[in-house]
Amino acid sequence: MPALAEPRSLPALLERLPAPLGGRLGAIRAAARELRIETWWVGGGVRDLLRGEPTADFDLVVEGARRAERLAAGLAEALGGRLRRHDRFLTATVELDDGAAVDVAAARSERYEAPGALPRVEPAGLDRDLQRRDFTINALALRIEPPPPELRDPVGGRADLAAGRLRVLHGASFRDDPTRILRGLRFERRFGFRFESATEAQAREALGGAALAGVSGDRLRCELALLLDATGNLVQAFARGAELGLWKALDPDLEGAHPGAELIAKWVETVAALDWAGRDPGAPSAWRLALLLLAVPLARPARRRLAARLALAAGERELVVAGPDRVERAGSLLARESEPPAHAVARALAPCSAEELAAVAARGPGARRWVERDLAELRPLRLRVRGADLVAAGLPPGPGIRRALERTREARLDARIGAGDELRFALQSFEEAEG
């Protein structure tokens, strides 16, 4: 764990920020100085600065809604960005051409009318603003204008940062916004931190009390996708989620049926071992692999329920609802004692996504060899002969030509004919089938 910067070293740290961060900070300070607005850098950017880590977060807080509006407009002009206001939350975003953004907010308090609902906000002082945040390590503020820099730490965030401790600011934090639990799990992974005991107990209580029920499917899906964003993180993320009761809270059928560490590790190892480069359908994504892992132990009605709960788009919904069945059919074919013909394997694997192929391959060495062959040989195989060639040879257009080409491809996959035999075989196949 890196040593934290001392408050007295902050002026030097600000002066030594690398480009383009340093240049952007200079422009922000100049705009705030010209407007004579006291400006605080808050949250994750300050946390990362104290840890000596690179950051892209520029979240600024100003006391007073009118002053915040003036600063946001001034920064949009100074930085050449596009200003987007979010009046309901007393915030604005300056979007920059390089894809970065600077957020400007009026210091505010929050009130949650229902668990998981978006908050109602009203203007407040800086300390009150910091006390509404998710974890103490993000309740830090650094005054960047006027000088000298001053660190504001009303809830002991710096001490928790030094101790590797994730602590919420009040007992209702997770009930107010259960997605904070998922963000906390991300911080555990990213920083090697851990929920302190009272915070962990509150997370378990919130999840056990159906706190997630008030969170929209869109918000829940986005937070889960951020948590499950890399295959190397899946074992830890699933294990911690199980410890806290996250998967049961997501769907009651996942209690005791969520994937175990051994299965996840096997899938992850298989993804890493297979050659996806330049292959159809491309490499699996960690998020889609995680969705399939969640779906595999569930019956189809529960899969549909999970897809609806997460408001999945069509492709992800298809993966969750039908993917486990495709994996099972292909896996059963490859588990037979007798070797299946190549064309039968190709037919079974053809509708499988990359994530489903990895799940099939993870079933054993034989299945993996077939998936490797499918990626390298079976899927890429394209016939030289075309329907137009068969019409030119005198066959009548119609579905018979399509069926003849399908049988020709099967013969090629099974190595019963070579590329030079395709036209002859297709014509013969047509005549035999059509009488």
N, C-alpha and C positions, 0 to 999 in steps of 0.2 A: 504494500500500500504506500503510495508516494507521500512524502512529508508535505504538510500544508504550508503555504506561504504565510508568513507573519503579517499582521495588518500594516506594520511600518514599512514593509517591502512593496506594498501595493502601488505607490506612485511609480516605482521603477518597473514593475511588471506591466503597468499600462503603457509605459513609454516603449517597452521592448516587444509589444505584440507584433507578430509577423503579419506581413501583407497577405491578403487585402484587409485583414481584420483591423490592423492598426490604422490604416488609412480611413476605414469606415468609422472607427471610433473618433478619429480626429475631426471628421466632418460632422459627426453628431455633436461633439463638444462645442465646435465652432458655431453650429446653428443654435444650440441651447444658450451659448454665451451671448450671441447677438440678440436673441429674444428675451434674455434675462430670466430664464426659467430654470429653477433648480431641478436637476434630472438625475434619476437613480437607475442604475443597471441592476436588474433583479433576476433571481431564479437560477436556472441551470448554467447560464453563462458565468455568473459569479462563482458558483460551485466549481465549475471546471477551471476557472482562473486560479482559485485557491489550490486546486489539486495539481496545477501545472500542466493541464491537458488542453489540447486544442478544442476550440468551441466554435460553433456557427450561430449560437443563440444570442440575439440582441433583443432582449425584452426590457423595455424602458417603462418606468412608472413616474408619473408627475402628480403632485397633489393639486386637485382642482380640474374639473372637466374641461373648462374653457382653455386653461393653459395646456392641457394634453392635446386638445384639438389644434391649437396654434403650433405646438411643437411638431405634431404629425405633418401638418401642411408644410412647415418650414423644412422638415427633413425630406419630404417628397421633392421639393424644389431643389434642395442642396444636393441630393443624391441622384436626381434624375429618375425617381421611381414613380410608380402608380399608387395612388392613395385609395385604400378601400376602408370605409368606416363600418363599424359594427356598433351602432348606437345603443342597442339593447344592453350590451355588455360594457359600454363606456371604453371601447378599445378601437384602435385603427391599425391597419397594416400598410407599410410602405413596401411594395413589391419591386425588386430591383431586376435589371436586365439579365444579371448572371444567375438568376434563380433564387438568390438569397432574399431575405425579408427582414425588416425591422418592425417589431411590434411596439406600439405606444399605447399605454393604458392610463386612465385616471385611477389613482388609488381608490380602492373600493372595498366594500364588505359584501358578503353573499348571504342569501337566505334560501334554503331548499324547502319547497313546499311539499315535496314527496321524495322518498328515496329514489335515487337514480335520475330524477328530473333535472333539467337545466336550471341553474340558479337565477334568482332575481337579485340584481345588484343595485347598490346605491353608493354615492361618493363617501369616502372615509379618509382617515389619515394613513400615512405610510405604514406604521406599525400594525394597524388593524388590517391593512392589505396583506402584509406578510403573514399574519396569523390565520388567514383563510386558506393558506396553501396546503398542498398535499402532504409533504414531509418536511421536517425541520431543515434538512440539508438543502432544500429549495427555498427556504424562507430567509434568504440572505439578500441584502441590498448594498450596493456600492455607489456612493455619490460620485458621479463623474463630472459634474458641473454644478456649482463653482468649485474650484480647488480650495483646499487640498482634498484628495479622496478620503472618504469616510466609510467604514464598514458598519452597517446596521445589522444586528443579530439579536432580535428580541426574544427568541425561543431556544437558544442554545444550539443552533444548527452547525456552527463551526466545531463544537465539541463532538457532536454526533458524527460529523464528517471525519474527524480525526480517529474516532473509535470504530468506524465502519458500521454504524448503527442507523437503521431506518426506523424513524419514529414519527407517528402522526401527531397532529397538534391538539386534537381533542377527541373525546370518546365517541362522537357521532360522525367522525370523518368518513369512515367506510360506508356507513348507512346513508350519508348524504350523497356520496359519489362512489359507488362500488368499483368503478373502473380504476380508482386509485390502487386497488389491490393488484390489478394487472400491471399498472405502471411500476408499483413497488417490486413485483417479481422481475421486471426488466432491469430495475436498478440493482437488484441482488446479483443478477447475472453480469451486468456491465461492470459493476464496481467491485464485485466480490463481497458485498455487504450482506447483512441479514436483518430481517425484522427483529426489533427488540421484543421481549416476551409479551408485554402488554399489547403492543401493536399486532403481533401475530394472533393473540387471543381475540382481539377485536375483528380481525379479518375472518377468522373461523366463525365467529358469532354472526357476522354480517352475511356470509355466504350460507350458513345454516338457516338463517332467518329469511331466506328468499329475497335478499336485497337486490340481486341481479334482475329480478322480475320487472323492475321499473326502468331498466336500461333499454333503450331502443336497440333493435337488431343491428342497425348500421353502426352505432357506437360500439357495441359489443364486438361485432366482427372486426372493426378497425383495430381495436385494442388487442384482440387475440392475434390478429395477423402480425402486429408489431412484436408481440411476445414470441410467436412461433415463426421467426423470420429467417432462421438459418438451421440447416440440418444438424450442425454441431451442437445446437442449443436444445434440441428436442427432448433428449433424455432428462436433462435437469428440469426443463419447463414442465414436462408432464408429471415428473415425480413431485415437484413442489406444488403443482396444482392439485394433485391427489391428496397431499398432506393437508392442504387448507380446505379441501372440500369443493374445489372449483368445478370439477367435472360433474359431480353430482348436482351442483347448483345450476349447471348449464342444462342438464337433462337428467331426470331421476334414473333413467335406465343405464346411465353411465356409472352409477355407484357399483363399484366392484368389477365393472366390465371395461373400464378404460384400459388402454394398452399398457402393458408392463414394460419395464426397462429393457428386458431381454429382446422382446419383439421390436421395440423402437431401435435399439442398437443394431439389430440384424438388418432392418430396412435401411438404416443410415449407412451401414457398411456396404450394403449392396449398391446403393446409389453411388457411393464413392468409387466402387470397383468397376462399374460398368462404363463403357466408352460411349458417351453421349455426344461427343463433338461432331458436329456436322450431320448428326443422325436425325431422322424423323421418328418421334415427335419432339425432339429436343430434351434437354435435361429437366428433371423434376424440380418443382419449386418446393421450398420447405413448408410454406403455408398449405399448399394443396396436399402435400404428403401428410401433414398433421391432420387435415380434414379427413383424409382417407383412414388414418389410424383411429380417429374417433369413431368413424362410421362402421368399420369392420365388425366390431362385436355387437352391433345393434341390429335388431330386426328391421325390416323395411319400413313399417309405420313409424318407428322411432327415428329412422334416418330422415324421413320426410319432415318430421317434427323438428329435428335439429336444423335441417336446411331452412325451414321457415323461420325458426328462432333467430338465426344469424342473417336473415334476409339475403341469402346467397344469390348471386347472379346465375344465369342459366347454366353456364359451364361448370361452375362450382357445385351447383345443385345437382346436376347430372352425375358428377363425380361422387358426391355423398350418397345419393339415393341408389344409383345403379352400379357404381364402381365396385363395391364388394362382391356383387353377383358375378361380374365379369372376371374378377380375380379368382373366385371360387371355381367357375367353369373352366378357365384356362388351367388353373392349378390341378384340378381333378384329372383333366386330360393328360397332363404331363406326369402325373403320379401313377399312371397305369403301368402294369408290368411289361406289356408289349409296347415297343417303340411306335409312337403314332407317325403317320406319314407327314412329311414337311408341310404339305398343303393344308392339312387339318390343323396343324399348329399355327400356321400363318393366319388361317381363318379365325381361330380362337383369339389370337393376340392382336389382330388388326384393329378392333374397336378400342383397345386398351390405351389409356393415356400413359404418359411417362411414369406417373406415380403408380399406376396399376401394374405396369411392367416391372417396376422395382419390387412391388409386393409379391408378384408371381415369382420373380427370380430369387427372392429371399426364402422361398420354400425349400430349397435344397440345391445341391450341385447340378443335378440333371435339369431342373427347371431353369437354373441360371445359364447353363450352356445353351438351352433353346432360346432364351431371351437374347443372349449375346448373338446367336446366329440370326435371330429375327431382325435385330438392329443392323447387323452387318450385311446380311444376304437376302433375307426373305422380303422385308419391306421395300428395300431399294429395287427389287427386280421389276423391270419394265419390259413388256413385249416389244419386239421390233415390228411385228405385224400389227396392222390397224384394221378397223372395220372397213375403211375405204379400200384396203387391199383385197378384202374378201368380196366386196361388191364389184371391184374391178375384175375379179376372177370369175364373176358370173353369178354370185349368190344374191338372192333377193334381200333388200334391206328389211330389218325387223329384229325382234328379240332373239331370234335364233342365232344371229351373229354375235350378240353379247354373250350368250351362253357358250358358244363355241370358243370365244376368246377366254372366257373364264376357265374352261376345261384345258385350254392350251397353257394358260398360266399355271394351273395346277400341275400339269405334266412337266413344265420347266422347273417348278419348285421341287418336285420329286426326282428331278434329274432323269426322267424317262426320255426326254428329248433335249436336243441342244438348240441354240438360237437359230441355226440354219434350217431347223426342221419345223419352225413354227407355222409357216404358211401351209405346208403339206398337212400337218397334223390338224390345223384348224378346219381346213376344207373337209378332211376325212371325218372329223368329229361332227361337223355340221350334217354331212350326208347320213352318218349313222344315227344321229338324233332325230333328224327330220324325216327319215325314211326313204 
